Amino acid sequence: MPDTGSTHLVTLLRGTSALWPSREYDRQLAKLRSAIGTHIYLVEMRVDDLHVSARFPGKSHELLAIVDFPKPDPARRLYPHLVLLDDGRGINLGRILRISRQRPYAPSAGDLLYDDNTLSDALLHGERALSKARIRLIARRQLAEHVNTGHMPRLDATDEDDDPTQSAR
């Protein structure tokens, strides 16, 4: 079975107890509700088949509402609330690393409305572990997707028998 982004997320958070909103969640939710109608900046979490990353659009959005999410699921980081934005998107708070006002990058503590500390620390300030073998496996997987061979190398597979004289897998 191919590796999925959710597997990467679980690996990223292994050893933490942060699969459900933190104790600060209610306090931060109140700060977000008080900011409805103002412009905010987001740092979003992106999960795909290859990795989990942070996205910094750097563009402000008007916060229109905080909406209850009917099916929260801690295993998939679907929190009990969505943020509704002026571009028509509703983003689950479990998929947001940080919401700030005034400035998109390096906001002051007073400008932070929402911050998922555990995930922010892991994605924004965490140690990167890219080995040549990992890069090679990711490149093979991407190439397989582009040529549609149907074979997807597992990202957690070892590269012990990587012989350039053998045909591509």
PyMOL commands that set and color helices and strands:
alter all, ss='L'
color gray80, all
select helices_A, chain A and resi 5-13+25-34+74-76+93-95+109-111+117-124+132-147
alter helices_A, ss='H'
color red, helices_A
select strands_A, chain A and resi 39-47+52-55+61-68+81-85+90-92+96-100+112-115
alter strands_A, ss='S'
color yellow, strands_A
deselect
rebuild
show_as cartoon
